[in-house]
């Protein structure tokens, strides 16, 4: 564990709480967190997660832009939506395909510590981050699964602060899912 990991973990905790509250201010914390985590994961030989941080940087910039230009709910937070059934099927199939393909590449071409677990977490995180940037409630379902899996993987790699952070993320993701669902139930039709 390094000081950089602890700082990244603290930034991540602030970020996810602000996301669950549908606050636009989550994005500066997210950008700082993913920048630091690139180095943490690269050092731990979790290359999928390291590369994922570059993607997260880009998608957080897009999400910030999208949330700025989105309508607000009655309580002043960002309005949220659901995916269609076809949309859910598309995201599920695409995420599974990406995870298997990426895991296969990592297993074959790198010395990745846990190529398929890492790739599954990465693939689901990509889908969840895109859906979150688009204000979709289903993003939280993916985050719950990601956080549960990542907690164990990171602990096994000695990333204790990050593992603890992801355990907290798991609890906050459950809270975020419930909060975003309540927001949708209160929204005018």
Phi, psi and omega in degrees: 000135179241167176298324179298318179297317180295318178295316178300318179298316179297317177298321179296321179296314177299315180304308187291327176295318179293325176296313180301329178276000180062039180264132177299336184288000176293331189294318177300322178291322179297316182296317177295318181298311184293329177297313179292320182293336174305312182289322179298312183288324178298317180296329180273004182061032171258076190294323177300316179291327177295311179296326179301328181295327176294315176300314181301323178300312181294313183289332175292324175296317176298314181300319178300313178300314183296317181293324177300323184265008181266158177287156181260155175274176181299335181268006178092348177279175179288136177290146182238161184221170174251155171281156171285167177300317178296322177298318178298316180296318178300311182294322179295311180295315180297319180294317179297316180298314179298317182297317180293315181296314181293318179299320178297317178295316180296321180294322184278321191251357181226176173259034182306140184290323183212074192301318184280322176295315180298316180292324178295316177298316180297313181298315179292325179294321177300309181299315181297319182292319177297312181297324177294319178297333178268006176066036180267131181301325182298342177303324182292326177298314177297319180298323178300314180293314179303311184296322178296312180292317183294326179304312180291317181297312183293323177298317181295337179264006177081012178269073189296312179300319181291321177298316177298317178302315181291331173295319175294319176304320180303312180296316181293325178296321176297317178297316179299318178300313179296317181295316180292324176296317178299320179300317180294321180295328180276344184292141176294144182283000000 
